[in-house]
Amino acid sequence: MPELPEVEVTRQSFAHRIANATIQAVRLGKPLRWPLGCEPDSLLGQRVLAVRRRGKYLLLDLERGLLLLHLGMSGSLSFGSLRSPAGVHDHFDLDTSQGLLRLHDPRRFGAVVFASSQDSAPARKLLAHLGVEPLEGDFDAEVFYRQLKLRRSAIKQVLLAGELVVGVGNIYASESLFLAGIRPTTRADRISRVRAAKLHEAIVRVLSKAVEKGGSTLKDFSSASGAQGYFQLEAMVYDRAGEPCRVCATPIRQLRQGQRSTFYCPKCQKA
């Protein structure tokens, strides 16, 4: 599943190229996770002002309203001047004066939703529950610590929930906890202020590095310009079960948490 780094890399790869483009045509394929929420023809003639990100959502600001795009489990966006016929898994085309933005989504868990504003009901339903952005100034270490003290669940599950901080998906939660020296099964409310500060720093470092490396390409992720990510090649624990820890050489272990695979070093992450 594309996580925050992959979505941010996607945004960076086409935001400057689609800015100020005029929408000339809209094509819908098979139904996605949620309906578009407007008549496709109502978007024609509007300019795309900018592309922002909120959590794992891309927000295309229009002259009147915005489009919220989610890549789902296996979706990807492409943007370019070529206008090839839509394939069987191409379910949304936004044809503009500066190129064609296309959503390719084999599993159709992604979505494109129109909202009249970010304060309207459709946008609030998707965005209101999201935690703070980890790569912006609102992610405060002390506030993060105080919020952890209110959670009795395992720290990995708390991070994945996205209510305290968005975008720390499965790969990046395992990597952040390793860097902070915290075992993924540790209860969030038992993490000290010092260790919470280390985790806060680790989250920022891991996500920043992932964006720098173009995200993680495990199966078929690529940015809107077709580039793959390389963060997974430098992972310390993720998907390395049985391999030696890059720090202490202890074999990396794997366990299941909430139907997701978790990877950790039993020596570097003692508690």
Residue pairs with C-beta under 8 A, 6 or more apart in sequence:
1 71
1 72
1 73
1 74
1 169
1 170
2 10
2 56
2 71
2 75
2 76
2 215
2 221
3 56
3 167
3 169
3 170
3 171
3 172
3 215
3 216
4 53
4 55
4 56
4 134
4 166
4 167
4 168
4 169
4 172
4 207
5 167
5 172
5 207
5 210
5 211
5 215
5 216
5 229
5 231
6 71
6 215
6 216
6 221
6 229
7 53
7 55
7 56
7 57
7 58
7 71
7 167
8 53
8 135
8 211
8 215
9 211
9 214
9 215
9 223
9 227
9 229
10 58
10 71
10 76
10 77
10 223
10 224
11 51
11 52
11 53
11 58
12 211
12 223
13 79
13 223
13 224
13 225
13 227
14 51
14 77
14 79
14 99
14 101
14 223
14 224
14 225
15 50
15 51
17 79
17 98
17 99
18 48
18 51
18 60
18 79
18 96
18 98
18 99
18 101
19 48
19 49
19 50
19 51
20 47
20 48
20 49
20 98
21 47
21 48
21 96
21 97
21 98
21 99
22 45
22 46
22 47
22 48
22 96
22 97
23 43
23 44
23 45
23 46
23 47
23 48
23 62
23 94
23 95
23 96
24 44
24 95
24 96
24 97
25 44
25 93
25 95
26 40
26 41
26 43
26 44
26 93
26 94
26 95
27 40
27 86
27 92
27 93
27 95
28 36
28 40
28 91
28 92
29 86
29 90
29 91
29 92
30 91
30 108
31 108
32 72
32 91
32 92
32 103
32 105
32 108
32 109
32 110
32 111
32 112
33 70
33 72
33 108
33 109
33 110
33 111
34 111
34 113
35 113
36 112
36 113
36 114
37 113
37 114
37 115
37 122
38 65
38 114
43 62
43 67
43 94
43 114
46 62
46 63
46 64
47 62
47 63
48 60
48 61
48 62
48 96
49 61
49 62
49 63
50 60
50 61
51 58
51 59
51 60
51 61
52 58
52 59
52 61
53 59
54 127
54 130
54 133
54 166
55 127
55 130
55 133
55 162
55 166
55 167
56 70
56 71
56 166
56 167
57 68
57 69
57 70
57 126
57 127
58 68
58 69
58 70
58 77
59 66
59 67
59 68
59 69
59 118
60 66
60 67
60 68
60 69
60 94
64 116
65 114
65 115
65 116
65 117
66 114
66 115
66 117
66 118
66 123
67 94
67 112
67 113
67 114
67 115
68 111
68 112
68 113
68 114
68 115
68 122
68 123
68 126
68 127
69 77
69 103
69 110
69 111
69 112
70 110
70 111
70 112
70 126
71 77
71 103
71 105
71 110
72 105
72 107
72 108
72 109
72 110
72 111
73 107
73 109
73 110
74 105
74 106
74 107
74 109
74 219
74 220
75 103
75 104
75 105
75 107
75 109
75 110
76 103
76 104
76 105
76 220
76 221
76 222
76 224
77 101
77 102
77 103
77 104
77 224
78 100
78 101
78 102
78 104
78 224
78 226
79 99
79 100
79 101
79 102
79 224
79 225
80 99
80 100
80 225
81 99
81 100
82 100
83 95
83 100
86 93
86 102
87 104
89 104
89 105
89 106
90 102
90 103
90 104
91 103
91 104
91 105
91 108
91 110
92 102
92 103
92 112
93 100
93 101
93 102
93 103
94 100
94 101
94 102
95 101
101 224
103 110
103 112
113 122
113 123
113 126
114 122
115 122
115 123
117 123
118 127
129 162
129 163
130 162
130 163
130 166
131 162
131 163
131 164
131 165
131 166
132 138
132 139
132 140
132 164
132 165
132 166
133 139
133 165
133 166
133 167
134 165
134 166
134 167
134 168
134 203
134 204
134 207
135 204
135 207
135 208
135 211
139 165
139 200
139 203
139 204
141 196
141 197
141 200
141 201
142 193
144 164
144 165
144 196
144 199
144 200
145 191
145 193
145 196
145 197
145 200
147 164
148 155
148 158
148 164
148 188
148 189
148 191
148 196
149 188
149 189
150 189
151 158
151 164
151 187
151 188
151 189
152 187
152 188
152 189
153 161
153 187
153 188
154 184
154 185
154 186
154 187
154 188
154 257
155 177
155 182
155 184
155 185
155 186
155 187
155 188
155 191
155 199
156 173
156 174
156 177
156 184
156 185
156 257
156 262
157 257
157 258
158 164
158 188
159 165
159 168
159 173
159 176
159 177
159 203
160 168
160 169
160 170
160 173
160 258
160 260
162 168
165 203
167 207
168 176
168 203
168 207
170 238
170 260
170 261
170 262
171 210
171 216
171 218
171 231
171 232
171 235
171 238
172 203
172 206
172 207
172 210
173 184
173 262
174 184
174 237
174 238
174 262
174 263
174 264
175 202
175 206
175 235
175 236
175 237
175 238
176 199
176 202
176 203
176 205
176 206
177 183
177 184
177 199
177 202
177 264
177 269
178 236
178 237
178 264
178 265
178 268
178 269
179 198
179 202
179 205
179 206
179 236
180 195
180 198
180 199
180 201
180 202
181 195
181 198
181 268
181 269
181 270
182 191
182 195
182 198
182 199
182 269
182 271
183 264
183 269
183 270
183 271
184 255
184 257
184 262
184 264
184 269
185 255
185 257
186 271
191 199
209 231
209 234
210 216
210 229
210 231
213 229
213 230
213 231
213 234
214 223
214 227
214 228
214 229
214 230
214 231
215 221
215 223
215 229
215 231
216 229
216 231
216 232
216 235
217 228
217 229
217 230
217 232
218 232
218 239
221 228
221 229
222 228
222 229
223 229
232 238
232 239
236 245
236 246
236 247
236 265
237 245
237 252
237 263
237 264
237 265
238 263
239 261
239 263
240 252
240 263
241 251
241 252
241 253
241 254
241 263
242 251
242 252
243 251
243 252
244 250
244 251
244 252
245 251
245 252
245 265
245 267
245 268
247 265
247 268
248 265
248 267
248 268
250 265
250 266
250 267
250 268
252 263
252 264
252 265
253 263
253 264
253 265
253 266
254 261
254 262
254 263
255 261
255 262
255 264
256 262
